[in-house]
């Protein structure tokens, strides 16, 4: 396994968040920090323009994987919330 993937700040942020045993509500409400969102947007823009370096493509792939994982975690959390509570 490539150890670089675990050194990315977004991985660290998500791991810290999950390690803190967040409540169902906290999971549903989780948003990446603005700096992370900004970087993700930059990478998406560069991808649309076709100017990503191989390293940036790798970084974007990691962001996408984490976003997918978070979406699945949030979906599971939503399924545990009482109707009308979400």
N, C-alpha and C positions, 0 to 999 in steps of 0.2 A: 504494500500500500504506500502511496506517495504521501510522505509526511508533510509536504507543503500545504496540502489541503486543510490541515488542522491548524495551521498558523495564520490563516486568514482571519482578520478581525471579526467578520460576520459570524464565522463558526464559533469563535470565542464568545461573542455576545449571546448567541443563542444557547450555547452550552451553559454559560453562567445563569441565564434566565431559567432554563429548565432545571439546573442543579439546585436552584432556590425553591423547588417544590411549589411552583405557582398554583394558585387556585384555578378552577375552571374559568371563572370570570377574567382573571388575569391573562390566561391563555387566549381567550377570545379577543381581548382588547390589545394584545401585544402588537406593537408596531416597531419595526427596526428604527434605530436612531436616525436622525435626519442626515447625518454624514454618510451612513450606509445607504440610505435611499438615494442620496445625491450621486454616490459612486455607481450604484446600479443603473441609474438613469444615464450617466455618462457612457457607461459601457454599452447600454442598449442603443444609444444614439450613434456611437462609433460603429456598432454592428450594422445598423441600418445604412450607414454611409459606406460600409465595406472597408473600414480602415483599422480594424482590430489587429493588434499584434497577436502572435500565438499565445503569449503569456496572458494578454487581456482576454482572449477567447477562453482560455482555461479558467480565468477568474470569473468571467461571466457565467460559464457552465456551473461553477460552484454556487454562485448566487441563485441561479435558476433551481438547482437541486434543493437548496435550503428553502427557497420560497415554496416549492412543491411540498416539501416535508412539513413546513409550517401550515400550509393549507390543509393538509391531511390531519394534522394535530388539531387544528381549529375545528374542522368538521367533526372530529370525534368529541371535542369539548362541547360543541353545539348540541350534539345528540344526547348529552348528559344534563342539559339545562331544561328545567321545567318549562312547559309551554307558557308563553307570555313573559318569561323572565329574560329572554335574550333581547 
